[in-house]
Amino acid sequence: MGCGLSKAHSNPEVLVSHASARLTVHGRRLIVQRHQAGWPQAHIAAAMGVSRKCVKTWLDRYATEGEAGLTTRSSRPHSMPTRTSDEVEQEVLAARAEHRDGPDVLGPKVGVPARTVSRILRRDGVAYLRDCDPMTGELIRSSKQTAVRYERDRPGELVHMDVKKIGRIPDGGGWRAHGRGADSIQRDRSTKVGYDYVHSLVDDHSRLAYSEILTNEKGTTCAEFLQRAIDYFAAHGITQIERLMTDNAWAYRYSLRALCAENGITQKFIKPHCPWQNGKVED
């Protein structure tokens, strides 16, 4: 029968009795009290539902350490001869910082199992790759407990621009509403439905947004939209846009130059394949 020892292997600070424990600190104190009252150890064991060895263990601890000996202890071993050495841990951390790979890739490079690499990274608080910028390795996603709203200092300091391509739904609804019948576009291949293009401009500080649904995303269309967005922002108190951030689409890179120069706007482009840098307007 169990003595009520803790099973807190992974965290020695969490000292609680496990689910199958027969004794708590109160039960161990009761063993001592009954022994002091003259109960035989065999009778105490029978009354408490534990083994005689368990009773003797707690009596010996109380005799040696007093009340402190009755508290729950971690069952974590005092020494771990098979634990990975500090040198190997440093090699793993250095390899992760240099290559930014996962445990399955880093394991063969440093000569340790992938599971060991994973434990080292978690033990040292290294962030998951999914939370890091693949280009720089910097942490770009934080937990809900530490998330801080990011924004520019003043309206117009930076605005974000993007286009969302959405499949157009025919008037009256598509096949989900009417089924795949004879009148469905699935049967009539000559029917061209196409796409709607939602152009949007969002202010980084105030989150003021302006959007239009247009028929394409050509350069002239983007430039005309930006001019209307500038006028809309001006009518709402943002009279000067200092910087414009977009992705690297041709329409943005080459068709907005003249308009931005005319309005004193500096164009900024995100790094290729890093859409989250323009995330305020991407969604």
ROMARVO-606366 format. One record per residue: x, y, z of N, C-alpha, C in turn; residue in three letters. Coordinates in steps of 0.001 Angstrom, whole numbers, plus 500000, padded with zeros to 6 digits. Each point is the difference from the previous one (the first is absolute). Example, Ala and Ser with C-alpha at 12.3 -4.5 7.8 and 13.67 -1.06 7.14 Angstrom:
<rs>
R/513190/494310/507800/499110/501190/500000/500900/501200/500000/ala;
R/499650/501050/499280/500820/501190/500060/499230/501090/500730/ser;
</rs>
This chain:
<rs>
R/500839/498798/500000/499161/501202/500000/500875/501253/500000/met;
R/499498/501067/499373/500824/501188/499830/500180/500774/501279/gly;
R/501088/500773/500017/500313/500845/501148/499556/501437/499788/cys;
R/499454/500303/498830/499569/501379/499743/501109/500878/499499/gly;
R/501056/499437/499380/501102/500803/499506/499582/500714/498722/leu;
R/500604/501132/499748/499668/500807/498833/500524/499357/498735/ser;
R/499360/500322/498868/500446/499566/498679/500385/501193/499141/lys;
R/500501/501046/500604/500323/501222/499261/501376/499901/499377/ala;
R/500150/499099/498998/501318/499822/499370/500406/501228/499199/his;
R/499046/500513/499200/500364/501057/499075/500164/501359/500659/ser;
R/499305/500237/501105/500085/501289/500678/500083/499776/501500/asn;
R/501187/500063/500579/500160/499701/501428/499304/500989/500901/pro;
R/499577/501163/499463/499343/500978/500841/498529/499664/500219/glu;
R/499431/499151/499121/498605/499613/500148/499968/498752/500862/val;
R/499774/500146/501288/500073/498905/500952/498604/499675/500491/leu;
R/499339/499112/499308/498656/499580/500378/499951/498493/500011/val;
R/499104/499452/500815/499833/498563/500047/499378/499514/498703/ser;
R/500446/498847/499521/499448/499468/498759/498625/499398/500255/his;
R/499304/499639/498940/498593/499610/500101/499796/498733/500825/ala;
R/501001/499119/500041/499860/498732/500718/500546/500049/501419/ser;
R/500420/501169/500469/500619/500112/501314/498994/499716/501107/ala;
R/500397/499232/501006/499155/499730/501159/500124/501074/501073/arg;
R/501127/500689/500003/500278/500927/501095/500238/501410/499493/leu;
R/499529/500963/500762/500364/501396/499831/500870/500386/501197/thr;
R/500375/501270/500081/500779/500452/501156/499207/499777/501282/val;
R/498682/500205/499947/499170/499767/501177/500025/498531/500413/his;
R/499935/499086/499004/500046/498578/500311/501323/499581/500592/gly;
R/501091/500572/499519/501318/499666/500554/500121/500510/501442/arg;
R/499438/501176/500235/500021/500524/501366/499164/499124/500938/arg;
R/498924/499445/499451/499150/499112/500797/500756/498723/500363/leu;
R/500844/499514/499108/500838/498829/500308/500895/500298/501195/ile;
R/500638/501167/499977/500903/500381/501092/499224/500122/501309/val;
R/498833/500628/499949/499205/500181/501214/499560/498661/500600/gln;
R/499596/499088/499155/499586/498691/500492/501184/499211/500552/arg;
R/501160/500164/499374/501187/499321/500519/500383/500573/501358/his;
R/499881/501330/500134/500303/500632/501279/498980/499599/501073/gln;
R/498787/499651/499564/498968/499566/500944/500142/498534/500392/ala;
R/500997/499296/499437/500277/498625/500379/499460/498933/499069/gly;
R/499502/500414/498816/499507/499006/499054/501175/499218/499433/trp;
R/499889/498674/499849/501010/499232/499265/499984/500396/498522/pro;
R/501146/499910/499357/500085/500391/498601/499082/499153/499118/gln;
R/499842/498714/500342/499137/499136/499198/498550/500466/500070/ala;
R/499572/500462/501174/498637/500465/500154/499787/501327/499251/his;
R/501010/500856/500038/499913/501272/499261/499873/499728/498500/ile;
R/500817/499061/499505/499962/499674/498577/498633/499472/499597/ala;
R/499415/499135/500822/498678/499450/499689/498932/501079/500026/ala;
R/500078/500906/500963/499002/501047/500114/500099/501019/498865/ala;
R/501231/500274/499555/500199/501003/498951/499904/499415/498599/met;
R/500015/498646/499911/499923/499375/498681/501282/500070/499220/gly;
R/501148/499983/500689/501297/500038/499337/500856/498863/500535/val;
R/501153/499836/499425/500884/498931/500443/500757/500400/501265/ser;
R/500559/498999/500675/500796/500271/501196/501257/500787/499635/arg;
R/500556/499684/498846/501201/500717/499569/499703/501485/499797/lys;
R/498814/500300/499470/499616/501391/499801/499918/500727/501343/cys;
R/499416/499344/501007/499902/500600/501333/501379/500265/500556/val;
R/500896/499021/499884/501359/500161/500534/500748/501122/499285/lys;
R/499759/500131/498685/500673/501053/499238/499674/501374/500549/thr;
R/498721/500258/500253/499600/501320/500484/500393/500217/501451/trp;
R/499992/498950/500806/500455/500148/501384/501490/500316/500048/leu;
R/500787/499339/499141/501440/500259/499960/500281/501431/499528/asp;
R/499267/500465/498997/500209/501358/499515/499637/501021/501083/arg;
R/498919/499732/500716/499602/500930/501064/501038/500022/501107/tyr;
R/500548/498836/500323/501016/499931/501047/501259/500747/499604/ala;
R/500302/500021/498705/501229/500638/499515/499812/501489/499722/thr;
R/498854/500358/499385/499823/501365/499511/498868/500756/500669/glu;
R/499211/499345/500809/498873/500681/500628/498855/500202/499017/gly;
R/499219/501068/500185/498846/500277/499137/500402/500139/498532/glu;
R/501180/500547/499757/500453/500179/498618/500126/498670/499268/ala;
R/500245/498914/500733/500151/498708/499354/498694/499423/499492/gly;
R/498859/500594/500386/498700/499488/499568/499502/500656/498715/leu;
R/500678/501021/499531/499572/500676/498774/500310/499146/498773/thr;
R/499273/500247/498940/500193/499242/498765/501294/500416/499326/thr;
R/500734/499033/499530/501257/500257/499305/499880/499624/498539/arg;
R/500817/500620/499181/500049/499618/498597/500666/498638/499866/ser;
R/499481/499194/499099/500611/498704/499739/501066/500086/498916/ser;
R/500364/501211/499625/501052/500176/499013/501325/499521/500580/arg;
R/500785/499260/499241/501264/499491/500529/500977/501125/500324/pro;
R/500866/499748/500975/500994/500996/500387/501041/500218/498914/his;
R/500273/498990/499235/500976/500117/498912/499464/499272/498778/ser;
R/500404/500474/498816/499568/499402/498732/501226/499767/499133/met;
R/500674/498856/500182/501243/499739/499261/499822/500001/498487/pro;
R/498785/499675/499508/499792/499911/498554/499533/501306/499376/thr;
R/499884/501050/500821/499544/501277/499444/501028/500533/499006/arg;
R/499495/500651/498942/500868/500553/498969/500949/501032/500599/thr;
R/501251/499937/499616/501003/500906/500560/499756/501435/499562/ser;
R/500560/500929/500764/499852/501417/499665/500625/500327/498652/asp;
R/501102/499312/499649/500655/500256/498722/499081/499661/498835/glu;
R/499339/498842/500108/499091/499593/498926/498806/500946/499920/val;
R/499494/500420/501155/498876/500934/500005/500371/501288/499282/glu;
R/501199/500498/500260/500434/501231/499340/500147/499802/498496/gln;
R/500451/498803/499583/500099/499706/498566/498621/500012/499349/glu;
R/499027/499413/500698/498638/499976/499468/499451/501419/499869/val;
R/500177/500814/501028/499482/501368/499970/500687/500830/498917/leu;
R/501304/499786/499832/500728/500736/498965/499541/499573/498607/ala;
R/499774/498694/499825/499531/499508/498702/498613/500529/499687/ala;
R/499146/500080/501013/498654/500527/499778/500059/501469/499586/arg;
R/500847/500771/500678/500118/501418/499678/500565/500211/498601/ala;
R/500910/499118/499568/500639/500161/498694/499118/499510/498860/glu;
R/499418/498804/500167/499268/499385/498887/498490/500215/500062/his;
R/499475/500274/501194/498555/500186/500192/499207/498820/499433/arg;
R/500403/498815/500404/499330/498759/499598/499324/499372/501209/asp;
R/499132/499032/499726/499311/499290/501047/500821/498850/500549/gly;
R/499506/499312/501036/500743/498901/500630/500362/498877/499038/pro;
R/499127/499670/499059/500274/498906/499063/501204/500298/499111/asp;
R/500238/501262/499705/501144/500385/499163/501234/500252/500847/val;
R/499817/500629/501167/501140/500320/500851/500604/498760/500639/leu;
R/499176/498990/500296/500498/498794/500657/501190/499374/499294/gly;
R/499880/499636/498701/501150/499417/499292/501193/500945/499895/pro;
R/499751/501304/499978/501112/500948/499862/500873/500042/501255/lys;
R/499378/499873/501165/500762/500071/501256/500239/498626/500605/val;
R/499418/498954/499389/500259/498642/500462/499232/499572/501225/gly;
R/498797/500537/500223/499158/499580/501117/498592/499743/499463/val;
R/499212/499185/500706/498637/499715/499531/499154/501271/499902/pro;
R/499045/499976/499082/499134/501162/499806/499216/500318/501273/ala;
R/499599/498952/500735/499250/500231/501227/500850/500737/501032/arg;
R/501286/499685/500055/500906/500699/500916/500129/501466/499600/thr;
R/500100/500259/498692/500067/501382/499520/498753/500765/500421/val;
R/498844/499364/499841/498748/500650/500372/499966/500351/501483/ser;
R/500446/499068/500855/500003/500260/501440/500955/501123/500367/arg;
R/501146/500059/499337/500968/501065/500270/499407/501355/499630/ile;
R/499364/500072/498838/499421/501263/499545/498891/500471/500937/leu;
R/499166/499056/500462/498918/500386/500914/500562/500414/501356/arg;
R/501025/499261/500473/500581/500298/501305/500639/501383/500016/arg;
R/500563/500428/498857/500670/501296/499931/499077/501109/499516/asp;
R/498718/499680/499830/499038/501034/499629/500124/500506/498579/gly;
R/500531/499178/499089/500119/500408/498602/498620/499934/499345/val;
R/499624/501024/499277/498674/500066/499391/499859/498977/498879/ala;
R/498774/499569/499760/499717/499100/498884/500242/500722/498677/tyr;
R/500392/499235/498973/500248/500605/498694/498754/500668/499446/leu;
R/498826/499430/500305/498760/500585/499478/499751/501399/500541/arg;
R/500655/500367/501105/499819/501313/500596/501091/500981/499604/asp;
R/500914/499570/499115/501153/500831/499640/499948/500420/498542/cys;
R/500621/501129/499721/500145/500475/498623/500987/499079/499279/asp;
R/499599/499334/498910/500922/499080/499310/501196/500690/499382/pro;
R/499924/501325/499791/501114/500716/499402/501040/500413/501040/met;
R/499537/500450/501162/500915/500530/501010/500107/499130/501246/thr;
R/499023/499116/500219/500000/499185/501200/499455/500703/501218/gly;
R/499554/501257/499859/499482/500754/501140/498574/499556/500332/glu;
R/499651/500088/501279/498666/499638/500449/499002/501021/499482/leu;
R/498995/499528/499266/499009/500913/499431/498617/499745/500545/ile;
R/499806/498872/500709/498708/499711/500601/500195/499814/501491/arg;
R/499200/500657/500786/500103/499890/501451/498735/499368/500541/ser;
R/500070/499578/501238/498834/499389/500630/498961/501058/500309/ser;
R/498764/499561/500313/498945/500941/500329/500325/500767/501280/lys;
R/500791/499375/500877/500335/500661/501251/501013/501130/499801/gln;
R/500823/499923/498921/501048/500994/499810/499779/500857/498764/thr;
R/498909/499761/499259/499772/500742/498766/499820/501487/500296/ala;
R/500687/500839/499221/499901/501440/500138/499542/500575/498669/val;
R/498979/500830/500020/499493/500596/498774/501082/500876/499385/arg;
R/500303/499734/498737/501032/500768/499293/499327/501021/499100/tyr;
R/500454/501234/500062/499471/501016/499115/500989/501153/499913/glu;
R/499893/500769/498919/500842/501179/499823/499552/501118/500948/arg;
R/500851/501021/500133/499763/501043/500994/498896/500969/499616/asp;
R/499770/500216/498715/499028/501017/499583/499304/499562/498716/arg;
R/498792/500498/499760/499272/499655/498775/500753/500469/498761/pro;
R/499998/499166/498990/500644/500355/498747/501479/499696/499941/gly;
R/500603/499624/501130/501431/499697/499981/500289/498794/499103/glu;
R/499098/499034/500012/500150/498825/499145/498613/499448/499692/leu;
R/499759/499710/498716/498750/499345/499606/500341/498720/499239/val;
R/499098/499030/500071/500195/498707/499351/498985/499845/498872/his;
R/500448/499473/498865/499134/499848/498830/500114/498591/499442/met;
R/498847/499438/499617/500009/498654/499432/498698/499753/499245/asp;
R/499992/498879/499247/498825/499587/499230/499626/498587/500404/val;
R/498727/499776/500240/499481/498659/500298/499181/499519/498809/lys;
R/500388/498856/499437/499325/499435/498827/498946/499002/500464/lys;
R/498740/500268/499670/498894/499181/500465/499167/499523/498813/ile;
R/499674/498705/499974/499167/499461/498940/498624/500646/499993/gly;
R/499558/500452/498817/498723/500697/499892/498838/499005/500051/arg;
R/498954/500367/500712/498801/499176/500097/498964/500550/499029/ile;
R/499432/499166/499125/499009/500501/499034/498788/500596/500705/pro;
R/499294/500885/499314/498779/500591/500554/499009/498892/500346/asp;
R/499449/500070/501187/499060/498984/500438/500639/498832/500712/gly;
R/501330/499973/500067/500680/498919/500700/500611/498982/499068/gly;
R/500923/499232/500503/500694/498974/499220/499397/498623/500189/gly;
R/500829/498978/499706/499491/498630/500038/499651/499548/501410/trp;
R/500623/500608/501018/499653/499604/501366/498550/500380/500329/arg;
R/499520/501054/499369/498623/500429/500254/498998/499279/499101/ala;
R/500407/499703/498751/499056/499449/499026/500319/498583/499557/his;
R/501115/499441/500480/500361/498650/499600/500712/499979/498660/gly;
R/500495/498834/499634/500742/499856/498739/499037/499569/498882/arg;
R/499006/500804/499782/498990/499666/498999/500408/500450/498613/gly;
R/499004/499991/499102/500268/500333/498600/500453/501442/499843/ala;
R/499541/500878/500896/500366/501413/499894/501286/500334/500735/asp;
R/500635/498987/500585/501204/500260/500776/501170/500329/499105/ser;
R/500880/500821/500482/501192/500350/499220/500899/498789/499813/ile;
R/499814/498951/500801/500798/498796/499828/499641/499297/498705/gln;
R/498744/500176/499531/499563/499374/498761/500282/500877/498786/arg;
R/499941/501305/500195/500215/500937/498903/501408/500574/500083/asp;
R/500920/499372/499284/501406/500413/500084/500251/501342/499344/arg;
R/499074/500465/499199/500201/501290/499333/499717/501170/500928/ser;
R/499367/499723/501146/499693/501061/500963/501265/500383/500766/thr;
R/500382/501239/499886/501195/500495/500681/499577/500823/501215/lys;
R/500323/499483/501183/499622/500698/501222/501084/500982/500421/val;
R/501257/499520/500076/501123/500874/500313/500150/500317/501480/gly;
R/500703/501103/500288/500350/500355/501367/499676/501467/500283/tyr;
R/499806/500287/501251/499956/501375/500492/501319/500283/500698/asp;
R/500467/501251/499896/501276/500386/500598/499733/501083/501044/tyr;
R/500198/499638/501275/499751/500928/501097/501296/500740/500313/val;
R/500075/501260/499609/501164/500843/500276/499793/500683/501348/his;
R/501030/499999/500835/499860/500566/501344/501231/500808/500376/ser;
R/499770/501046/500788/501070/500818/500567/499686/500184/501480/leu;
R/500965/499688/500887/499784/500050/501449/501093/500851/500642/val;
R/499592/500921/500865/500958/500805/500746/500541/499207/501177/asp;
R/501307/499981/500163/500631/499181/501032/499635/500461/501407/asp;
R/499859/501288/500211/499739/500517/501355/498525/499957/500364/his;
R/499163/500618/499198/498579/500131/500346/499163/498828/499535/ser;
R/500520/499179/499090/499286/498878/499375/498853/500479/499114/arg;
R/500013/501268/499631/499027/500479/499025/500224/499246/498694/leu;
R/498925/499482/499403/500120/499168/498805/499093/500516/498892/ala;
R/500471/499838/498777/499217/500345/498816/500111/498846/499013/tyr;
R/498859/499526/499503/499991/498850/499088/499048/500246/498848/ser;
R/500337/499385/498866/499134/500017/498828/500047/498630/499337/glu;
R/498879/499582/499430/499945/498769/499219/500099/500390/498531/ile;
R/501113/499613/499359/500257/500378/498615/500107/498755/499123/leu;
R/500096/500210/498697/499952/498880/499051/501359/499401/499689/thr;
R/501097/500668/500395/501321/499465/499706/501014/500591/500968/asn;
R/501248/499591/499858/501085/500502/500839/501145/500533/499146/glu;
R/499649/500610/498876/501006/500570/499118/500611/501249/500628/lys;
R/501130/500420/499439/500711/501136/500552/499178/501269/500021/gly;
R/499318/500315/498891/499191/501226/499960/498855/499945/501002/thr;
R/499418/498800/500166/498906/499841/500965/500501/500238/501420/thr;
R/501179/499455/500315/500578/500185/501340/500321/501467/500253/cys;
R/500532/500686/498993/500347/501406/500170/498752/500849/500212/ala;
R/498951/499723/499226/498750/500754/500156/499378/499741/501374/glu;
R/500080/498749/500443/499480/499687/501343/500775/500752/501069/phe;
R/501325/500029/499886/500815/500682/501001/499654/501481/500064/leu;
R/499746/500623/498839/499639/501416/500015/498685/500224/500733/gln;
R/499015/499129/499775/498727/500138/500705/500169/499738/501501/arg;
R/500884/499052/500334/500254/499712/501415/500673/501181/500687/ala;
R/500929/500662/499304/500662/501181/500551/498966/501087/500289/ile;
R/499074/500214/499061/498950/501000/500192/499097/499622/501177/asp;
R/499700/498706/500119/499144/499538/501105/500691/500235/501340/tyr;
R/501273/499676/500078/500741/500205/501244/500062/501482/500349/phe;
R/500213/500841/498982/500071/501436/500251/498680/500522/500549/ala;
R/498885/499461/499488/498688/500432/500484/499749/499563/501434/ala;
R/500767/499025/500492/499836/499498/501360/501157/500417/500916/his;
R/500715/501046/499609/501005/500583/500886/501430/499570/499778/gly;
R/500239/499029/499137/501382/499576/499715/500407/500666/498690/ile;
R/500523/501193/500127/500275/500815/498819/501317/499661/499317/thr;
R/500877/499300/500701/501297/499658/499420/500352/498544/500284/gln;
R/500204/499225/498959/500488/498625/500125/501505/500022/499761/ile;
R/500755/499565/500988/501456/500083/499897/500605/498801/499292/glu;
R/499537/498814/500356/500565/498794/499399/498897/499024/499621/arg;
R/500217/499288/498899/499047/499013/499498/500703/498653/499907/leu;
R/499468/498980/500695/500585/498660/499962/499113/499072/499173/met;
R/500615/499294/499063/499294/499033/499166/500877/498773/499812/thr;
R/499423/498985/499332/500831/498871/499592/500758/500380/498737/asp;
R/500610/499030/499339/500870/500300/498861/499325/499786/498657/asn;
R/498687/500077/499961/499277/499850/498735/500437/501079/499012/ala;
R/499975/499640/498709/500448/500936/498970/499193/501286/500050/trp;
R/498682/499867/500196/499136/501179/500004/500389/500981/501090/ala;
R/500472/499502/501121/500402/500869/501104/501405/500551/499790/tyr;
R/500868/499172/499488/501409/500400/499912/500241/501044/498914/arg;
R/499220/499963/498920/500304/500886/498877/498887/500996/499678/tyr;
R/498756/499701/500357/498889/500862/499579/499648/501083/501005/ser;
R/500561/499946/501201/499653/500969/501027/501084/501054/500219/leu;
R/501087/499889/499250/501128/500900/500236/499606/501462/499854/arg;
R/499387/500319/498867/499681/501408/499720/499021/500556/501022/ala;
R/498970/499233/500326/499001/500461/500951/500599/500196/501391/leu;
R/500867/499066/500418/500640/500131/501320/500924/501215/500038/cys;
R/500756/500211/498909/500885/501163/499956/499211/501303/500029/ala;
R/498863/500015/499339/499164/501200/499956/499437/500350/501367/glu;
R/499722/498964/500812/499396/500216/501315/501009/499912/501140/asn;
R/501290/499921/499668/501031/499955/501036/499977/498726/500818/gly;
R/499652/498880/499377/499907/498713/500691/501217/499154/499662/ile;
R/500631/499435/501014/501126/499089/499808/499482/498569/499941/thr;
R/500333/499293/498932/499547/498624/499861/500917/499042/500758/gln;
R/499389/499039/500699/500715/498946/500713/499455/498663/499522/lys;
R/500907/499031/499778/499584/498681/499532/500397/498937/501026/phe;
R/499120/499044/500200/500308/498915/500926/501050/499090/499377/ile;
R/500626/499180/500814/500931/499006/499481/499227/498949/499212/lys;
R/500563/499492/498912/499298/498979/499213/499623/498790/500857/pro;
R/498808/499500/499806/499487/498801/500686/499824/500218/501507/his;
R/499808/501240/500416/499754/500307/501421/498740/500845/500132/cys;
R/498834/499451/499637/498770/500808/499994/499599/500527/501357/pro;
R/500461/499341/501105/499614/500466/501328/500525/501401/500314/trp;
R/501023/500453/499255/500502/501340/500220/498970/501061/499589/gln;
R/499053/499591/499177/498912/500882/499602/498679/499467/500539/asn;
R/500087/499347/501171/498878/499238/500526/498774/500819/500342/gly;
R/500152/501295/500288/498840/500802/500393/498979/500132/498895/lys;
R/500434/499802/498750/499069/500101/498882/499863/498675/499251/val;
R/500854/499026/500316/499961/498712/499299/498693/499256/500265/glu;
R/499497/500053/501234/498791/499251/500346/498744/500721/499555/asp;
</rs>
